[in-house]
Amino acid sequence: EYGCCTKLRELHLGDTQVRISPVARVQRGLLPALRSFNVSGSKLNVSVNNLLESLATTRMTSIFAAGCGLTGNVHFEGPSSKPLLSALQLLDVSANRLDAVLTSLANLRLDVSRNEI
């Protein structure tokens, strides 16, 4: 069991030097209460799918990743994304370098403004 931060609901890492590894995954059960994740303004410089896949096992309701240098297409795939897909209500990936949106989720508010879509 993870003792630290089990009640943490919001994590704000915007405008920091945080990095996301293309192969990183949040382990199931780690940060179980986390619902809001903000990395806006951090220079992640990974594909948007690397970011989403790293959070696939979480029940995040809001992800803020504006101006992070994200690239690629917004899409969700695979059964491992189910926890995130069932919970996610807001995805802000504005002001990045995204190419296309290949997903439509009924309850998802998606901000892709200021991209080259």
MODELLER restraints for C-alpha pairs under 7 A, 6 or more apart:
rsr = mdl.restraints
at = mdl.atoms
rsr.add(forms.Gaussian(group=physical.xy_distance, feature=features.Distance(at['CA:2:A'], at['CA:30:A']), mean=6.45, stdev=0.5))
rsr.add(forms.Gaussian(group=physical.xy_distance, feature=features.Distance(at['CA:5:A'], at['CA:31:A']), mean=6.28, stdev=0.5))
rsr.add(forms.Gaussian(group=physical.xy_distance, feature=features.Distance(at['CA:6:A'], at['CA:31:A']), mean=5.16, stdev=0.5))
rsr.add(forms.Gaussian(group=physical.xy_distance, feature=features.Distance(at['CA:6:A'], at['CA:32:A']), mean=5.98, stdev=0.5))
rsr.add(forms.Gaussian(group=physical.xy_distance, feature=features.Distance(at['CA:6:A'], at['CA:33:A']), mean=6.28, stdev=0.5))
rsr.add(forms.Gaussian(group=physical.xy_distance, feature=features.Distance(at['CA:7:A'], at['CA:33:A']), mean=5.32, stdev=0.5))
rsr.add(forms.Gaussian(group=physical.xy_distance, feature=features.Distance(at['CA:8:A'], at['CA:31:A']), mean=6.62, stdev=0.5))
rsr.add(forms.Gaussian(group=physical.xy_distance, feature=features.Distance(at['CA:8:A'], at['CA:33:A']), mean=5.76, stdev=0.5))
rsr.add(forms.Gaussian(group=physical.xy_distance, feature=features.Distance(at['CA:8:A'], at['CA:34:A']), mean=5.53, stdev=0.5))
rsr.add(forms.Gaussian(group=physical.xy_distance, feature=features.Distance(at['CA:9:A'], at['CA:33:A']), mean=5.19, stdev=0.5))
rsr.add(forms.Gaussian(group=physical.xy_distance, feature=features.Distance(at['CA:9:A'], at['CA:34:A']), mean=4.02, stdev=0.5))
rsr.add(forms.Gaussian(group=physical.xy_distance, feature=features.Distance(at['CA:9:A'], at['CA:35:A']), mean=5.32, stdev=0.5))
rsr.add(forms.Gaussian(group=physical.xy_distance, feature=features.Distance(at['CA:9:A'], at['CA:36:A']), mean=6.44, stdev=0.5))
rsr.add(forms.Gaussian(group=physical.xy_distance, feature=features.Distance(at['CA:10:A'], at['CA:34:A']), mean=5.76, stdev=0.5))
rsr.add(forms.Gaussian(group=physical.xy_distance, feature=features.Distance(at['CA:10:A'], at['CA:35:A']), mean=6.09, stdev=0.5))
rsr.add(forms.Gaussian(group=physical.xy_distance, feature=features.Distance(at['CA:10:A'], at['CA:36:A']), mean=4.67, stdev=0.5))
rsr.add(forms.Gaussian(group=physical.xy_distance, feature=features.Distance(at['CA:10:A'], at['CA:37:A']), mean=6.07, stdev=0.5))
rsr.add(forms.Gaussian(group=physical.xy_distance, feature=features.Distance(at['CA:11:A'], at['CA:36:A']), mean=6.25, stdev=0.5))
rsr.add(forms.Gaussian(group=physical.xy_distance, feature=features.Distance(at['CA:11:A'], at['CA:37:A']), mean=5.04, stdev=0.5))
rsr.add(forms.Gaussian(group=physical.xy_distance, feature=features.Distance(at['CA:11:A'], at['CA:38:A']), mean=6.25, stdev=0.5))
rsr.add(forms.Gaussian(group=physical.xy_distance, feature=features.Distance(at['CA:12:A'], at['CA:37:A']), mean=6.11, stdev=0.5))
rsr.add(forms.Gaussian(group=physical.xy_distance, feature=features.Distance(at['CA:12:A'], at['CA:38:A']), mean=4.71, stdev=0.5))
rsr.add(forms.Gaussian(group=physical.xy_distance, feature=features.Distance(at['CA:12:A'], at['CA:39:A']), mean=6.48, stdev=0.5))
rsr.add(forms.Gaussian(group=physical.xy_distance, feature=features.Distance(at['CA:13:A'], at['CA:38:A']), mean=5.69, stdev=0.5))
rsr.add(forms.Gaussian(group=physical.xy_distance, feature=features.Distance(at['CA:13:A'], at['CA:39:A']), mean=4.86, stdev=0.5))
rsr.add(forms.Gaussian(group=physical.xy_distance, feature=features.Distance(at['CA:14:A'], at['CA:38:A']), mean=5.68, stdev=0.5))
rsr.add(forms.Gaussian(group=physical.xy_distance, feature=features.Distance(at['CA:14:A'], at['CA:39:A']), mean=4.10, stdev=0.5))
rsr.add(forms.Gaussian(group=physical.xy_distance, feature=features.Distance(at['CA:14:A'], at['CA:40:A']), mean=4.58, stdev=0.5))
rsr.add(forms.Gaussian(group=physical.xy_distance, feature=features.Distance(at['CA:14:A'], at['CA:41:A']), mean=5.49, stdev=0.5))
rsr.add(forms.Gaussian(group=physical.xy_distance, feature=features.Distance(at['CA:14:A'], at['CA:42:A']), mean=5.64, stdev=0.5))
rsr.add(forms.Gaussian(group=physical.xy_distance, feature=features.Distance(at['CA:15:A'], at['CA:39:A']), mean=6.92, stdev=0.5))
rsr.add(forms.Gaussian(group=physical.xy_distance, feature=features.Distance(at['CA:15:A'], at['CA:40:A']), mean=6.28, stdev=0.5))
rsr.add(forms.Gaussian(group=physical.xy_distance, feature=features.Distance(at['CA:15:A'], at['CA:41:A']), mean=4.47, stdev=0.5))
rsr.add(forms.Gaussian(group=physical.xy_distance, feature=features.Distance(at['CA:15:A'], at['CA:42:A']), mean=4.56, stdev=0.5))
rsr.add(forms.Gaussian(group=physical.xy_distance, feature=features.Distance(at['CA:16:A'], at['CA:42:A']), mean=5.24, stdev=0.5))
rsr.add(forms.Gaussian(group=physical.xy_distance, feature=features.Distance(at['CA:17:A'], at['CA:42:A']), mean=5.96, stdev=0.5))
rsr.add(forms.Gaussian(group=physical.xy_distance, feature=features.Distance(at['CA:17:A'], at['CA:43:A']), mean=6.85, stdev=0.5))
rsr.add(forms.Gaussian(group=physical.xy_distance, feature=features.Distance(at['CA:18:A'], at['CA:42:A']), mean=6.57, stdev=0.5))
rsr.add(forms.Gaussian(group=physical.xy_distance, feature=features.Distance(at['CA:19:A'], at['CA:44:A']), mean=5.50, stdev=0.5))
rsr.add(forms.Gaussian(group=physical.xy_distance, feature=features.Distance(at['CA:20:A'], at['CA:44:A']), mean=6.30, stdev=0.5))
rsr.add(forms.Gaussian(group=physical.xy_distance, feature=features.Distance(at['CA:20:A'], at['CA:51:A']), mean=6.99, stdev=0.5))
rsr.add(forms.Gaussian(group=physical.xy_distance, feature=features.Distance(at['CA:22:A'], at['CA:46:A']), mean=6.95, stdev=0.5))
rsr.add(forms.Gaussian(group=physical.xy_distance, feature=features.Distance(at['CA:22:A'], at['CA:50:A']), mean=5.23, stdev=0.5))
rsr.add(forms.Gaussian(group=physical.xy_distance, feature=features.Distance(at['CA:24:A'], at['CA:54:A']), mean=5.40, stdev=0.5))
rsr.add(forms.Gaussian(group=physical.xy_distance, feature=features.Distance(at['CA:25:A'], at['CA:53:A']), mean=6.90, stdev=0.5))
rsr.add(forms.Gaussian(group=physical.xy_distance, feature=features.Distance(at['CA:25:A'], at['CA:54:A']), mean=4.05, stdev=0.5))
rsr.add(forms.Gaussian(group=physical.xy_distance, feature=features.Distance(at['CA:25:A'], at['CA:55:A']), mean=6.35, stdev=0.5))
rsr.add(forms.Gaussian(group=physical.xy_distance, feature=features.Distance(at['CA:26:A'], at['CA:54:A']), mean=5.82, stdev=0.5))
rsr.add(forms.Gaussian(group=physical.xy_distance, feature=features.Distance(at['CA:26:A'], at['CA:55:A']), mean=5.80, stdev=0.5))
rsr.add(forms.Gaussian(group=physical.xy_distance, feature=features.Distance(at['CA:26:A'], at['CA:57:A']), mean=6.76, stdev=0.5))
rsr.add(forms.Gaussian(group=physical.xy_distance, feature=features.Distance(at['CA:28:A'], at['CA:57:A']), mean=5.70, stdev=0.5))
rsr.add(forms.Gaussian(group=physical.xy_distance, feature=features.Distance(at['CA:28:A'], at['CA:58:A']), mean=6.93, stdev=0.5))
rsr.add(forms.Gaussian(group=physical.xy_distance, feature=features.Distance(at['CA:34:A'], at['CA:60:A']), mean=6.35, stdev=0.5))
rsr.add(forms.Gaussian(group=physical.xy_distance, feature=features.Distance(at['CA:35:A'], at['CA:59:A']), mean=6.40, stdev=0.5))
rsr.add(forms.Gaussian(group=physical.xy_distance, feature=features.Distance(at['CA:35:A'], at['CA:60:A']), mean=4.16, stdev=0.5))
rsr.add(forms.Gaussian(group=physical.xy_distance, feature=features.Distance(at['CA:35:A'], at['CA:61:A']), mean=5.10, stdev=0.5))
rsr.add(forms.Gaussian(group=physical.xy_distance, feature=features.Distance(at['CA:35:A'], at['CA:62:A']), mean=6.32, stdev=0.5))
rsr.add(forms.Gaussian(group=physical.xy_distance, feature=features.Distance(at['CA:36:A'], at['CA:60:A']), mean=5.93, stdev=0.5))
rsr.add(forms.Gaussian(group=physical.xy_distance, feature=features.Distance(at['CA:36:A'], at['CA:61:A']), mean=6.11, stdev=0.5))
rsr.add(forms.Gaussian(group=physical.xy_distance, feature=features.Distance(at['CA:36:A'], at['CA:62:A']), mean=4.73, stdev=0.5))
rsr.add(forms.Gaussian(group=physical.xy_distance, feature=features.Distance(at['CA:36:A'], at['CA:63:A']), mean=5.97, stdev=0.5))
rsr.add(forms.Gaussian(group=physical.xy_distance, feature=features.Distance(at['CA:37:A'], at['CA:62:A']), mean=6.34, stdev=0.5))
rsr.add(forms.Gaussian(group=physical.xy_distance, feature=features.Distance(at['CA:37:A'], at['CA:63:A']), mean=4.97, stdev=0.5))
rsr.add(forms.Gaussian(group=physical.xy_distance, feature=features.Distance(at['CA:37:A'], at['CA:64:A']), mean=6.23, stdev=0.5))
rsr.add(forms.Gaussian(group=physical.xy_distance, feature=features.Distance(at['CA:38:A'], at['CA:63:A']), mean=5.94, stdev=0.5))
rsr.add(forms.Gaussian(group=physical.xy_distance, feature=features.Distance(at['CA:38:A'], at['CA:64:A']), mean=4.55, stdev=0.5))
rsr.add(forms.Gaussian(group=physical.xy_distance, feature=features.Distance(at['CA:38:A'], at['CA:65:A']), mean=6.21, stdev=0.5))
rsr.add(forms.Gaussian(group=physical.xy_distance, feature=features.Distance(at['CA:39:A'], at['CA:64:A']), mean=6.08, stdev=0.5))
rsr.add(forms.Gaussian(group=physical.xy_distance, feature=features.Distance(at['CA:39:A'], at['CA:65:A']), mean=5.13, stdev=0.5))
rsr.add(forms.Gaussian(group=physical.xy_distance, feature=features.Distance(at['CA:40:A'], at['CA:64:A']), mean=5.76, stdev=0.5))
rsr.add(forms.Gaussian(group=physical.xy_distance, feature=features.Distance(at['CA:40:A'], at['CA:65:A']), mean=4.31, stdev=0.5))
rsr.add(forms.Gaussian(group=physical.xy_distance, feature=features.Distance(at['CA:40:A'], at['CA:66:A']), mean=4.57, stdev=0.5))
rsr.add(forms.Gaussian(group=physical.xy_distance, feature=features.Distance(at['CA:40:A'], at['CA:67:A']), mean=5.91, stdev=0.5))
rsr.add(forms.Gaussian(group=physical.xy_distance, feature=features.Distance(at['CA:40:A'], at['CA:68:A']), mean=6.05, stdev=0.5))
rsr.add(forms.Gaussian(group=physical.xy_distance, feature=features.Distance(at['CA:41:A'], at['CA:66:A']), mean=6.24, stdev=0.5))
rsr.add(forms.Gaussian(group=physical.xy_distance, feature=features.Distance(at['CA:41:A'], at['CA:67:A']), mean=5.01, stdev=0.5))
rsr.add(forms.Gaussian(group=physical.xy_distance, feature=features.Distance(at['CA:41:A'], at['CA:68:A']), mean=5.31, stdev=0.5))
rsr.add(forms.Gaussian(group=physical.xy_distance, feature=features.Distance(at['CA:42:A'], at['CA:68:A']), mean=5.24, stdev=0.5))
rsr.add(forms.Gaussian(group=physical.xy_distance, feature=features.Distance(at['CA:43:A'], at['CA:68:A']), mean=4.71, stdev=0.5))
rsr.add(forms.Gaussian(group=physical.xy_distance, feature=features.Distance(at['CA:43:A'], at['CA:69:A']), mean=5.90, stdev=0.5))
rsr.add(forms.Gaussian(group=physical.xy_distance, feature=features.Distance(at['CA:44:A'], at['CA:68:A']), mean=5.33, stdev=0.5))
rsr.add(forms.Gaussian(group=physical.xy_distance, feature=features.Distance(at['CA:44:A'], at['CA:69:A']), mean=6.09, stdev=0.5))
rsr.add(forms.Gaussian(group=physical.xy_distance, feature=features.Distance(at['CA:44:A'], at['CA:70:A']), mean=6.86, stdev=0.5))
rsr.add(forms.Gaussian(group=physical.xy_distance, feature=features.Distance(at['CA:45:A'], at['CA:68:A']), mean=6.37, stdev=0.5))
rsr.add(forms.Gaussian(group=physical.xy_distance, feature=features.Distance(at['CA:45:A'], at['CA:69:A']), mean=4.56, stdev=0.5))
rsr.add(forms.Gaussian(group=physical.xy_distance, feature=features.Distance(at['CA:45:A'], at['CA:70:A']), mean=5.40, stdev=0.5))
rsr.add(forms.Gaussian(group=physical.xy_distance, feature=features.Distance(at['CA:46:A'], at['CA:69:A']), mean=6.99, stdev=0.5))
rsr.add(forms.Gaussian(group=physical.xy_distance, feature=features.Distance(at['CA:46:A'], at['CA:70:A']), mean=5.36, stdev=0.5))
rsr.add(forms.Gaussian(group=physical.xy_distance, feature=features.Distance(at['CA:46:A'], at['CA:71:A']), mean=6.40, stdev=0.5))
rsr.add(forms.Gaussian(group=physical.xy_distance, feature=features.Distance(at['CA:47:A'], at['CA:70:A']), mean=5.14, stdev=0.5))
rsr.add(forms.Gaussian(group=physical.xy_distance, feature=features.Distance(at['CA:47:A'], at['CA:71:A']), mean=4.52, stdev=0.5))
rsr.add(forms.Gaussian(group=physical.xy_distance, feature=features.Distance(at['CA:47:A'], at['CA:72:A']), mean=5.46, stdev=0.5))
rsr.add(forms.Gaussian(group=physical.xy_distance, feature=features.Distance(at['CA:48:A'], at['CA:70:A']), mean=5.27, stdev=0.5))
rsr.add(forms.Gaussian(group=physical.xy_distance, feature=features.Distance(at['CA:48:A'], at['CA:71:A']), mean=5.77, stdev=0.5))
rsr.add(forms.Gaussian(group=physical.xy_distance, feature=features.Distance(at['CA:48:A'], at['CA:72:A']), mean=6.16, stdev=0.5))
rsr.add(forms.Gaussian(group=physical.xy_distance, feature=features.Distance(at['CA:48:A'], at['CA:73:A']), mean=6.88, stdev=0.5))
rsr.add(forms.Gaussian(group=physical.xy_distance, feature=features.Distance(at['CA:48:A'], at['CA:74:A']), mean=6.36, stdev=0.5))
rsr.add(forms.Gaussian(group=physical.xy_distance, feature=features.Distance(at['CA:49:A'], at['CA:74:A']), mean=6.68, stdev=0.5))
rsr.add(forms.Gaussian(group=physical.xy_distance, feature=features.Distance(at['CA:56:A'], at['CA:80:A']), mean=6.21, stdev=0.5))
rsr.add(forms.Gaussian(group=physical.xy_distance, feature=features.Distance(at['CA:56:A'], at['CA:81:A']), mean=4.45, stdev=0.5))
rsr.add(forms.Gaussian(group=physical.xy_distance, feature=features.Distance(at['CA:56:A'], at['CA:83:A']), mean=6.56, stdev=0.5))
rsr.add(forms.Gaussian(group=physical.xy_distance, feature=features.Distance(at['CA:56:A'], at['CA:84:A']), mean=5.18, stdev=0.5))
rsr.add(forms.Gaussian(group=physical.xy_distance, feature=features.Distance(at['CA:57:A'], at['CA:80:A']), mean=6.53, stdev=0.5))
rsr.add(forms.Gaussian(group=physical.xy_distance, feature=features.Distance(at['CA:57:A'], at['CA:81:A']), mean=6.31, stdev=0.5))
rsr.add(forms.Gaussian(group=physical.xy_distance, feature=features.Distance(at['CA:57:A'], at['CA:83:A']), mean=5.48, stdev=0.5))
rsr.add(forms.Gaussian(group=physical.xy_distance, feature=features.Distance(at['CA:57:A'], at['CA:84:A']), mean=6.10, stdev=0.5))
rsr.add(forms.Gaussian(group=physical.xy_distance, feature=features.Distance(at['CA:58:A'], at['CA:83:A']), mean=5.90, stdev=0.5))
rsr.add(forms.Gaussian(group=physical.xy_distance, feature=features.Distance(at['CA:58:A'], at['CA:84:A']), mean=5.43, stdev=0.5))
rsr.add(forms.Gaussian(group=physical.xy_distance, feature=features.Distance(at['CA:59:A'], at['CA:83:A']), mean=5.48, stdev=0.5))
rsr.add(forms.Gaussian(group=physical.xy_distance, feature=features.Distance(at['CA:59:A'], at['CA:84:A']), mean=4.94, stdev=0.5))
rsr.add(forms.Gaussian(group=physical.xy_distance, feature=features.Distance(at['CA:59:A'], at['CA:87:A']), mean=5.27, stdev=0.5))
rsr.add(forms.Gaussian(group=physical.xy_distance, feature=features.Distance(at['CA:60:A'], at['CA:84:A']), mean=6.02, stdev=0.5))
rsr.add(forms.Gaussian(group=physical.xy_distance, feature=features.Distance(at['CA:60:A'], at['CA:87:A']), mean=6.03, stdev=0.5))
rsr.add(forms.Gaussian(group=physical.xy_distance, feature=features.Distance(at['CA:60:A'], at['CA:88:A']), mean=5.67, stdev=0.5))
rsr.add(forms.Gaussian(group=physical.xy_distance, feature=features.Distance(at['CA:61:A'], at['CA:87:A']), mean=5.28, stdev=0.5))
rsr.add(forms.Gaussian(group=physical.xy_distance, feature=features.Distance(at['CA:61:A'], at['CA:88:A']), mean=4.10, stdev=0.5))
rsr.add(forms.Gaussian(group=physical.xy_distance, feature=features.Distance(at['CA:61:A'], at['CA:89:A']), mean=5.11, stdev=0.5))
rsr.add(forms.Gaussian(group=physical.xy_distance, feature=features.Distance(at['CA:61:A'], at['CA:90:A']), mean=6.37, stdev=0.5))
rsr.add(forms.Gaussian(group=physical.xy_distance, feature=features.Distance(at['CA:62:A'], at['CA:88:A']), mean=6.10, stdev=0.5))
rsr.add(forms.Gaussian(group=physical.xy_distance, feature=features.Distance(at['CA:62:A'], at['CA:89:A']), mean=6.05, stdev=0.5))
rsr.add(forms.Gaussian(group=physical.xy_distance, feature=features.Distance(at['CA:62:A'], at['CA:90:A']), mean=4.70, stdev=0.5))
rsr.add(forms.Gaussian(group=physical.xy_distance, feature=features.Distance(at['CA:62:A'], at['CA:91:A']), mean=6.03, stdev=0.5))
rsr.add(forms.Gaussian(group=physical.xy_distance, feature=features.Distance(at['CA:63:A'], at['CA:90:A']), mean=6.26, stdev=0.5))
rsr.add(forms.Gaussian(group=physical.xy_distance, feature=features.Distance(at['CA:63:A'], at['CA:91:A']), mean=5.00, stdev=0.5))
rsr.add(forms.Gaussian(group=physical.xy_distance, feature=features.Distance(at['CA:63:A'], at['CA:92:A']), mean=6.28, stdev=0.5))
rsr.add(forms.Gaussian(group=physical.xy_distance, feature=features.Distance(at['CA:64:A'], at['CA:91:A']), mean=6.13, stdev=0.5))
rsr.add(forms.Gaussian(group=physical.xy_distance, feature=features.Distance(at['CA:64:A'], at['CA:92:A']), mean=4.82, stdev=0.5))
rsr.add(forms.Gaussian(group=physical.xy_distance, feature=features.Distance(at['CA:64:A'], at['CA:93:A']), mean=6.68, stdev=0.5))
rsr.add(forms.Gaussian(group=physical.xy_distance, feature=features.Distance(at['CA:65:A'], at['CA:92:A']), mean=5.71, stdev=0.5))
rsr.add(forms.Gaussian(group=physical.xy_distance, feature=features.Distance(at['CA:65:A'], at['CA:93:A']), mean=5.02, stdev=0.5))
rsr.add(forms.Gaussian(group=physical.xy_distance, feature=features.Distance(at['CA:66:A'], at['CA:92:A']), mean=5.95, stdev=0.5))
rsr.add(forms.Gaussian(group=physical.xy_distance, feature=features.Distance(at['CA:66:A'], at['CA:93:A']), mean=4.72, stdev=0.5))
rsr.add(forms.Gaussian(group=physical.xy_distance, feature=features.Distance(at['CA:66:A'], at['CA:94:A']), mean=4.73, stdev=0.5))
rsr.add(forms.Gaussian(group=physical.xy_distance, feature=features.Distance(at['CA:66:A'], at['CA:95:A']), mean=5.62, stdev=0.5))
rsr.add(forms.Gaussian(group=physical.xy_distance, feature=features.Distance(at['CA:66:A'], at['CA:96:A']), mean=6.57, stdev=0.5))
rsr.add(forms.Gaussian(group=physical.xy_distance, feature=features.Distance(at['CA:67:A'], at['CA:94:A']), mean=6.45, stdev=0.5))
rsr.add(forms.Gaussian(group=physical.xy_distance, feature=features.Distance(at['CA:67:A'], at['CA:95:A']), mean=4.71, stdev=0.5))
rsr.add(forms.Gaussian(group=physical.xy_distance, feature=features.Distance(at['CA:67:A'], at['CA:96:A']), mean=5.13, stdev=0.5))
rsr.add(forms.Gaussian(group=physical.xy_distance, feature=features.Distance(at['CA:68:A'], at['CA:96:A']), mean=6.15, stdev=0.5))
rsr.add(forms.Gaussian(group=physical.xy_distance, feature=features.Distance(at['CA:69:A'], at['CA:96:A']), mean=5.10, stdev=0.5))
rsr.add(forms.Gaussian(group=physical.xy_distance, feature=features.Distance(at['CA:69:A'], at['CA:97:A']), mean=6.23, stdev=0.5))
rsr.add(forms.Gaussian(group=physical.xy_distance, feature=features.Distance(at['CA:70:A'], at['CA:96:A']), mean=5.29, stdev=0.5))
rsr.add(forms.Gaussian(group=physical.xy_distance, feature=features.Distance(at['CA:70:A'], at['CA:97:A']), mean=5.79, stdev=0.5))
rsr.add(forms.Gaussian(group=physical.xy_distance, feature=features.Distance(at['CA:70:A'], at['CA:98:A']), mean=6.59, stdev=0.5))
rsr.add(forms.Gaussian(group=physical.xy_distance, feature=features.Distance(at['CA:71:A'], at['CA:96:A']), mean=6.79, stdev=0.5))
rsr.add(forms.Gaussian(group=physical.xy_distance, feature=features.Distance(at['CA:71:A'], at['CA:97:A']), mean=4.89, stdev=0.5))
rsr.add(forms.Gaussian(group=physical.xy_distance, feature=features.Distance(at['CA:71:A'], at['CA:98:A']), mean=4.73, stdev=0.5))
rsr.add(forms.Gaussian(group=physical.xy_distance, feature=features.Distance(at['CA:72:A'], at['CA:98:A']), mean=5.05, stdev=0.5))
rsr.add(forms.Gaussian(group=physical.xy_distance, feature=features.Distance(at['CA:72:A'], at['CA:99:A']), mean=5.46, stdev=0.5))
rsr.add(forms.Gaussian(group=physical.xy_distance, feature=features.Distance(at['CA:73:A'], at['CA:98:A']), mean=5.89, stdev=0.5))
rsr.add(forms.Gaussian(group=physical.xy_distance, feature=features.Distance(at['CA:73:A'], at['CA:99:A']), mean=5.41, stdev=0.5))
rsr.add(forms.Gaussian(group=physical.xy_distance, feature=features.Distance(at['CA:73:A'], at['CA:100:A']), mean=4.76, stdev=0.5))
rsr.add(forms.Gaussian(group=physical.xy_distance, feature=features.Distance(at['CA:73:A'], at['CA:101:A']), mean=5.65, stdev=0.5))
rsr.add(forms.Gaussian(group=physical.xy_distance, feature=features.Distance(at['CA:73:A'], at['CA:102:A']), mean=6.70, stdev=0.5))
rsr.add(forms.Gaussian(group=physical.xy_distance, feature=features.Distance(at['CA:74:A'], at['CA:100:A']), mean=6.35, stdev=0.5))
rsr.add(forms.Gaussian(group=physical.xy_distance, feature=features.Distance(at['CA:74:A'], at['CA:101:A']), mean=4.72, stdev=0.5))
rsr.add(forms.Gaussian(group=physical.xy_distance, feature=features.Distance(at['CA:74:A'], at['CA:102:A']), mean=5.81, stdev=0.5))
rsr.add(forms.Gaussian(group=physical.xy_distance, feature=features.Distance(at['CA:74:A'], at['CA:103:A']), mean=6.70, stdev=0.5))
rsr.add(forms.Gaussian(group=physical.xy_distance, feature=features.Distance(at['CA:75:A'], at['CA:101:A']), mean=6.48, stdev=0.5))
rsr.add(forms.Gaussian(group=physical.xy_distance, feature=features.Distance(at['CA:75:A'], at['CA:102:A']), mean=5.07, stdev=0.5))
rsr.add(forms.Gaussian(group=physical.xy_distance, feature=features.Distance(at['CA:75:A'], at['CA:103:A']), mean=5.04, stdev=0.5))
rsr.add(forms.Gaussian(group=physical.xy_distance, feature=features.Distance(at['CA:76:A'], at['CA:103:A']), mean=6.78, stdev=0.5))
rsr.add(forms.Gaussian(group=physical.xy_distance, feature=features.Distance(at['CA:88:A'], at['CA:108:A']), mean=6.46, stdev=0.5))
rsr.add(forms.Gaussian(group=physical.xy_distance, feature=features.Distance(at['CA:89:A'], at['CA:107:A']), mean=5.85, stdev=0.5))
rsr.add(forms.Gaussian(group=physical.xy_distance, feature=features.Distance(at['CA:89:A'], at['CA:108:A']), mean=4.50, stdev=0.5))
rsr.add(forms.Gaussian(group=physical.xy_distance, feature=features.Distance(at['CA:89:A'], at['CA:109:A']), mean=5.88, stdev=0.5))
rsr.add(forms.Gaussian(group=physical.xy_distance, feature=features.Distance(at['CA:90:A'], at['CA:108:A']), mean=5.65, stdev=0.5))
rsr.add(forms.Gaussian(group=physical.xy_distance, feature=features.Distance(at['CA:90:A'], at['CA:109:A']), mean=4.74, stdev=0.5))
rsr.add(forms.Gaussian(group=physical.xy_distance, feature=features.Distance(at['CA:90:A'], at['CA:110:A']), mean=6.00, stdev=0.5))
rsr.add(forms.Gaussian(group=physical.xy_distance, feature=features.Distance(at['CA:91:A'], at['CA:109:A']), mean=6.32, stdev=0.5))
rsr.add(forms.Gaussian(group=physical.xy_distance, feature=features.Distance(at['CA:91:A'], at['CA:110:A']), mean=4.98, stdev=0.5))
rsr.add(forms.Gaussian(group=physical.xy_distance, feature=features.Distance(at['CA:91:A'], at['CA:111:A']), mean=6.35, stdev=0.5))
rsr.add(forms.Gaussian(group=physical.xy_distance, feature=features.Distance(at['CA:92:A'], at['CA:110:A']), mean=5.98, stdev=0.5))
rsr.add(forms.Gaussian(group=physical.xy_distance, feature=features.Distance(at['CA:92:A'], at['CA:111:A']), mean=4.72, stdev=0.5))
rsr.add(forms.Gaussian(group=physical.xy_distance, feature=features.Distance(at['CA:92:A'], at['CA:112:A']), mean=6.73, stdev=0.5))
rsr.add(forms.Gaussian(group=physical.xy_distance, feature=features.Distance(at['CA:93:A'], at['CA:111:A']), mean=5.88, stdev=0.5))
rsr.add(forms.Gaussian(group=physical.xy_distance, feature=features.Distance(at['CA:93:A'], at['CA:112:A']), mean=5.41, stdev=0.5))
rsr.add(forms.Gaussian(group=physical.xy_distance, feature=features.Distance(at['CA:94:A'], at['CA:111:A']), mean=5.63, stdev=0.5))
rsr.add(forms.Gaussian(group=physical.xy_distance, feature=features.Distance(at['CA:94:A'], at['CA:112:A']), mean=4.47, stdev=0.5))
rsr.add(forms.Gaussian(group=physical.xy_distance, feature=features.Distance(at['CA:94:A'], at['CA:113:A']), mean=4.84, stdev=0.5))
rsr.add(forms.Gaussian(group=physical.xy_distance, feature=features.Distance(at['CA:94:A'], at['CA:114:A']), mean=5.63, stdev=0.5))
rsr.add(forms.Gaussian(group=physical.xy_distance, feature=features.Distance(at['CA:94:A'], at['CA:115:A']), mean=6.38, stdev=0.5))
rsr.add(forms.Gaussian(group=physical.xy_distance, feature=features.Distance(at['CA:95:A'], at['CA:113:A']), mean=6.39, stdev=0.5))
rsr.add(forms.Gaussian(group=physical.xy_distance, feature=features.Distance(at['CA:95:A'], at['CA:114:A']), mean=4.48, stdev=0.5))
rsr.add(forms.Gaussian(group=physical.xy_distance, feature=features.Distance(at['CA:95:A'], at['CA:115:A']), mean=5.40, stdev=0.5))
rsr.add(forms.Gaussian(group=physical.xy_distance, feature=features.Distance(at['CA:96:A'], at['CA:114:A']), mean=6.98, stdev=0.5))
rsr.add(forms.Gaussian(group=physical.xy_distance, feature=features.Distance(at['CA:96:A'], at['CA:115:A']), mean=5.46, stdev=0.5))
rsr.add(forms.Gaussian(group=physical.xy_distance, feature=features.Distance(at['CA:97:A'], at['CA:115:A']), mean=5.46, stdev=0.5))
rsr.add(forms.Gaussian(group=physical.xy_distance, feature=features.Distance(at['CA:97:A'], at['CA:116:A']), mean=6.29, stdev=0.5))
rsr.add(forms.Gaussian(group=physical.xy_distance, feature=features.Distance(at['CA:98:A'], at['CA:115:A']), mean=5.68, stdev=0.5))
rsr.add(forms.Gaussian(group=physical.xy_distance, feature=features.Distance(at['CA:98:A'], at['CA:116:A']), mean=6.24, stdev=0.5))
rsr.add(forms.Gaussian(group=physical.xy_distance, feature=features.Distance(at['CA:98:A'], at['CA:117:A']), mean=6.44, stdev=0.5))
rsr.add(forms.Gaussian(group=physical.xy_distance, feature=features.Distance(at['CA:99:A'], at['CA:116:A']), mean=6.13, stdev=0.5))
rsr.add(forms.Gaussian(group=physical.xy_distance, feature=features.Distance(at['CA:99:A'], at['CA:117:A']), mean=5.11, stdev=0.5))
rsr.add(forms.Gaussian(group=physical.xy_distance, feature=features.Distance(at['CA:100:A'], at['CA:117:A']), mean=5.42, stdev=0.5))
